[in-house]
Amino acid sequence: MRILIASDAWQPQINGVVRTLERLGQELPALGAQVDYLTPQDYRTLPMPTYPDIRMALTSPANVARRIAQHDPEHVHIATEGPLGIMARRACLASGRAFTTSYHTRFPEYLRARVPVPEAWTYAWLRRFHNDGSATLAATPTLVSDLRARGFDNVVLWSRGVDGDLFRPRDRRVLDLPGPIFLSVGRIAIEKNLEAFLSLDLPGSKVVVGDGPALAQLKARYPDTVFLGARTGEDLAAIYASADVFVFPSLTDTFGIVLLEALASGLPVAAYPVMGPIDVIGGTEAGVLDADLKTACLAALNLSREKARELALRHSWTACAQLFLDEARAAKFSRAVRQRGRILPRMTMRRYRTTDL
């Protein structure tokens, strides 16, 4: 099956969306799917206002439609709601191509943190964007329920995975700092709520890995915190394995792949009891969720590193890719049925997911 993924989020960005889409490109060929991408790397770009590290593609609807036609995919997946996503959606609707979307980022909450735009307005626009697709893929049961309650149609669960070979406990620690070491990894931006972690009175050391528009401000405000910048691969994995607790202060993430990476490295998690941590950590002995983040941090020091890793290894990228492919095949079948002039309810179509179409 030929699949084209359109995404405004792409390299050199380091975030959960890019990691997920890159991993699909590695996993899907083994499942019988060919994957191509339509990303800002194909175009001239300009920096996103308030977030210059994110580059926005400079193109036109006609150009995007032409590129999609040249790829001639059997299915299109629209991963983001930026300029490329908007134009790809328009092209699919005009040509009758089947497409799915995914909901990675809680833009209404992120936008509201920066400018006084009512969340209801942004959610209304997002509903229109996603509801024209065959399905909206969401990372956790809590997010699925939230979007359905907000009027999103055909929202389906699409979880995430972790590379348990790369992210693993290690004998040697690369962080030579007073312990215990509390670590946070992710984009350094206002919506990540990092100050809730950095302002805590904790023993030992605080370490932050990542880059973003708030980095300079937070480094100046919290000089006792060790900021290591963006890290990837073995370098990042070794840092995870050198810490004692992973702190996830975000209140707005839809999942948090870093949660799985930390757990696979043997790090218990301290987080708020909100979407993402509830779905990954809730009801397990791999982390502590508490409205008092300091309480969660200190309690997590006493948890088993083995149980943290056991929980992470329940999530695989192969399973993530298979769920994605199932939805692409279901969308293709739905389109074929409509072209024959018949209408089939979605629940009936799901029986045909594993059929080679």
C-alpha positions in Angstrom: 0.0 0.0 0.0 1.4 3.4 -1.0 1.0 6.0 1.8 1.8 9.7 1.8 2.2 11.5 5.1 1.9 15.3 5.1 3.4 17.1 8.1 4.4 20.6 9.0 6.5 19.1 11.8 9.7 17.6 10.5 13.5 17.6 10.8 15.5 19.3 12.3 12.7 19.6 14.9 13.1 17.2 17.8 9.6 16.3 19.2 7.1 13.5 19.6 5.4 14.2 16.2 8.6 14.0 14.2 9.8 10.9 16.2 6.6 9.1 15.6 6.5 9.9 11.8 10.1 8.9 11.4 9.5 5.6 13.1 6.5 4.9 10.9 8.8 5.2 7.9 11.1 2.5 9.5 8.3 0.1 10.6 5.7 0.2 7.8 7.8 -1.3 4.9 8.0 -4.5 6.9 4.2 -4.5 7.1 3.8 -4.1 3.4 3.4 -0.4 3.0 5.5 2.2 1.1 5.8 5.5 2.8 6.6 8.9 1.4 6.5 12.3 3.1 5.4 15.8 2.2 7.2 18.2 4.6 8.7 21.7 4.8 12.0 20.2 3.6 10.3 20.2 0.1 9.9 24.0 0.1 11.3 27.3 1.1 10.3 28.2 4.6 9.9 31.0 7.1 10.1 31.0 10.9 6.9 30.5 12.8 5.9 33.6 14.8 6.8 33.3 18.5 8.7 30.0 17.7 11.4 30.6 15.1 12.8 27.1 15.5 9.7 25.8 13.6 9.8 26.5 9.9 6.6 26.9 7.9 6.5 25.9 4.3 6.0 28.6 1.6 3.9 27.1 -1.1 0.4 27.1 -2.7 -2.6 24.8 -2.7 -2.0 24.1 -6.4 1.6 23.0 -5.8 0.6 20.7 -2.9 -2.2 19.2 -5.0 0.2 18.6 -7.8 2.8 16.9 -5.6 0.1 14.6 -4.1 -1.0 13.7 -7.6 2.6 12.9 -8.6 3.0 10.6 -5.6 -0.3 9.0 -6.4 -0.8 7.5 -3.0 -3.5 5.0 -2.1 -3.9 6.8 1.2 -2.9 10.2 2.6 -2.3 10.9 6.3 -2.4 14.5 7.4 -0.4 14.7 10.7 -0.6 18.4 11.4 -2.9 21.4 11.1 -0.4 23.8 9.7 -0.1 25.2 6.2 0.9 21.9 4.5 -1.8 20.0 6.4 -4.4 22.6 5.5 -3.5 22.4 1.8 -3.2 18.6 1.8 -6.6 18.3 3.3 -8.0 20.7 0.6 -6.4 18.7 -2.2 -7.7 15.4 -0.8 -11.3 16.7 -0.6 -11.1 18.2 -4.1 -9.8 14.9 -5.6 -11.8 12.5 -3.5 -8.7 10.9 -2.0 -9.1 9.0 1.3 -7.3 10.5 4.2 -6.9 10.2 7.9 -5.6 12.9 10.4 -3.9 12.7 13.8 -4.3 14.9 16.8 -0.9 15.4 18.3 -0.9 18.8 19.9 -3.5 20.6 22.1 -3.3 23.8 20.0 -6.2 25.6 21.8 -4.4 25.4 25.1 -1.0 26.2 23.6 -2.4 29.2 21.7 -4.3 30.4 24.8 -1.0 30.4 26.7 0.4 32.9 24.3 -2.5 35.1 23.1 -6.0 35.8 24.4 -7.9 33.5 21.9 -10.8 31.6 23.4 -10.2 27.9 23.3 -13.7 27.3 22.0 -12.9 29.1 18.8 -9.8 27.1 18.1 -11.6 23.8 18.9 -14.4 24.7 16.5 -11.9 25.2 13.7 -10.1 22.0 14.6 -13.3 20.0 14.5 -14.0 21.2 10.9 -10.4 20.3 10.0 -10.4 16.7 11.4 -14.1 15.7 10.8 -13.7 15.6 7.0 -11.2 12.7 7.3 -12.0 9.0 7.6 -10.6 8.9 11.1 -8.8 11.1 13.7 -6.0 9.2 15.4 -5.4 10.1 19.0 -2.7 8.8 21.3 -4.5 7.9 24.6 -7.9 6.8 25.8 -8.3 10.1 27.7 -7.6 12.1 24.6 -10.0 10.0 22.6 -12.8 10.6 25.1 -12.0 14.4 25.3 -12.1 14.9 21.6 -15.3 12.9 21.2 -16.9 15.0 23.9 -15.9 18.1 21.9 -17.7 16.9 18.8 -14.9 15.2 16.9 -16.1 12.3 14.8 -14.5 8.9 14.3 -11.7 9.4 16.8 -9.7 6.2 17.2 -6.9 5.1 19.5 -3.3 5.1 18.1 -0.8 4.6 20.9 3.0 5.0 20.7 6.0 2.9 21.2 9.6 2.9 22.5 12.9 1.5 21.4 13.7 -0.7 24.3 17.2 -1.6 22.9 18.3 2.1 22.8 16.6 3.3 25.9 17.7 0.9 28.7 19.3 0.8 32.1 23.1 1.2 32.0 25.9 0.4 34.5 27.8 3.6 33.8 26.4 7.1 34.6 27.4 10.0 32.4 26.1 12.7 34.8 28.6 13.5 37.5 26.3 15.5 39.7 25.1 15.4 43.3 22.2 12.9 43.7 19.5 12.3 43.5 19.2 13.5 39.9 15.8 14.7 38.7 15.6 14.9 34.9 13.2 16.5 32.5 13.4 16.1 28.7 11.4 18.0 26.1 10.8 21.2 24.2 11.5 24.2 26.4 8.5 26.4 25.8 5.9 28.0 28.0 3.3 25.3 27.4 5.5 22.7 28.9 5.1 24.2 32.4 8.8 23.6 33.2 8.9 26.3 35.9 6.6 24.1 38.0 9.6 21.7 38.2 12.4 24.2 38.3 10.9 26.1 41.2 10.7 23.1 43.4 12.9 22.7 46.5 14.4 19.3 45.9 17.6 17.5 47.1 20.3 16.7 44.7 20.3 18.1 41.1 17.9 19.2 38.5 18.8 18.5 34.8 16.9 19.6 31.7 17.5 18.3 28.2 16.0 20.1 25.2 15.8 23.4 23.3 13.1 26.0 22.6 12.1 29.6 22.8 12.1 29.7 26.6 15.6 28.3 27.1 17.5 31.6 27.6 14.9 32.9 30.0 14.8 29.8 32.2 18.6 29.5 32.3 18.8 33.0 33.6 16.1 32.5 36.1 17.3 29.1 37.4 21.1 29.1 37.4 21.3 26.0 39.7 19.6 23.8 37.1 21.9 22.0 34.6 20.6 22.7 31.0 22.2 20.3 28.5 20.5 21.5 25.3 19.0 19.1 22.7 20.3 15.5 22.8 19.4 12.5 20.7 20.3 8.8 20.2 22.9 7.2 22.5 23.7 10.5 24.0 20.2 11.0 25.2 19.7 7.4 26.2 22.8 7.6 28.5 21.5 10.7 30.2 18.1 9.0 30.9 20.0 6.1 32.5 22.1 8.4 34.7 19.1 10.0 36.4 17.0 8.8 39.4 13.5 10.3 38.6 12.0 11.6 35.4 9.9 14.7 36.0 7.1 15.5 33.6 5.5 18.8 34.6 3.4 19.3 31.4 -0.4 19.9 31.8 -1.2 19.9 28.1 0.7 17.1 26.4 -1.4 14.5 24.6 1.0 11.6 25.3 4.7 12.3 25.9 6.9 9.8 24.2 9.6 10.9 26.6 7.6 9.1 29.3 8.2 5.8 27.6 11.8 6.6 26.9 12.4 7.4 30.6 10.5 4.3 31.8 12.4 2.0 29.4 15.6 3.5 30.9 14.5 2.4 34.3 13.4 5.8 35.5 10.2 6.1 37.7 8.1 9.1 36.7 6.8 12.0 38.7 3.9 13.9 37.1 0.6 15.6 37.5 -2.5 13.4 37.3 -3.5 14.7 33.8 -3.9 13.5 30.2 -0.8 11.6 29.1 0.6 10.6 32.5 -2.8 9.2 33.6 -2.9 6.9 30.5 0.7 5.8 30.6 1.5 5.7 34.4 -1.9 5.6 36.1 -2.7 2.5 38.2 0.9 1.2 38.0 3.9 1.1 40.3 6.1 2.9 37.7 5.5 6.4 38.8 3.7 8.8 41.1 1.0 11.2 40.0 0.1 14.0 42.4 -1.2 17.5 42.3 1.8 18.4 44.4 4.7 17.8 42.1 7.3 17.9 44.9 5.4 15.1 46.7 5.4 13.1 43.5 9.2 13.6 42.9 10.2 12.5 46.4 7.9 9.5 46.4 9.1 8.4 43.0 12.6 7.9 44.5 11.4 4.8 46.3 9.9 3.1 43.2 11.3 0.1 41.4 13.4 0.8 38.3 12.6 -2.7 37.0 8.8 -2.1 37.2 9.4 1.1 35.2 11.1 -0.7 32.4 8.5 -3.5 32.4 5.7 -1.0 31.8 7.5 0.7 28.9 8.2 -2.5 27.1 4.5 -3.1 26.8 4.6 -0.5 24.1 6.1 -1.3 20.7 6.6 0.8 17.6 5.6 -2.3 15.5 2.2 -2.3 17.2 1.9 1.5 16.7 2.7 1.1 12.9 0.1 -1.8 12.6 -2.6 0.4 14.1 -1.8 3.2 11.7 -1.9 0.8 8.7 -5.2 -0.7 9.8 -6.8 2.8 9.7 -5.3 3.5 6.3 -6.7 0.3 4.9 -10.1 1.0 6.5 -10.1 4.5 4.9 -9.2 3.0 1.6 -12.0 0.4 1.8 -14.5 3.1 2.8 -13.5 5.2 -0.2 -13.9 2.2 -2.5 -17.4 1.5 -1.1 -18.5 5.1 -1.6 -17.2 5.0 -5.2 -19.5 2.0 -5.8 -22.4 4.1 -4.6 -22.9 2.2 -1.3 -22.6 3.5 2.3 -21.2 1.2 5.0 -21.2 2.2 8.7 -17.6 2.6 10.1 -18.1 -0.2 12.6 -18.8 -2.6 9.7 -15.8 -1.4 7.8 -13.5 -2.2 10.7 -13.9 -5.9 10.0 -12.0 -5.4 6.8 -8.9 -3.8 8.3 -6.6 -6.7 7.8 -7.7 -7.3 4.2 -5.1 -6.6 1.6 -6.7 -3.9 -0.4 
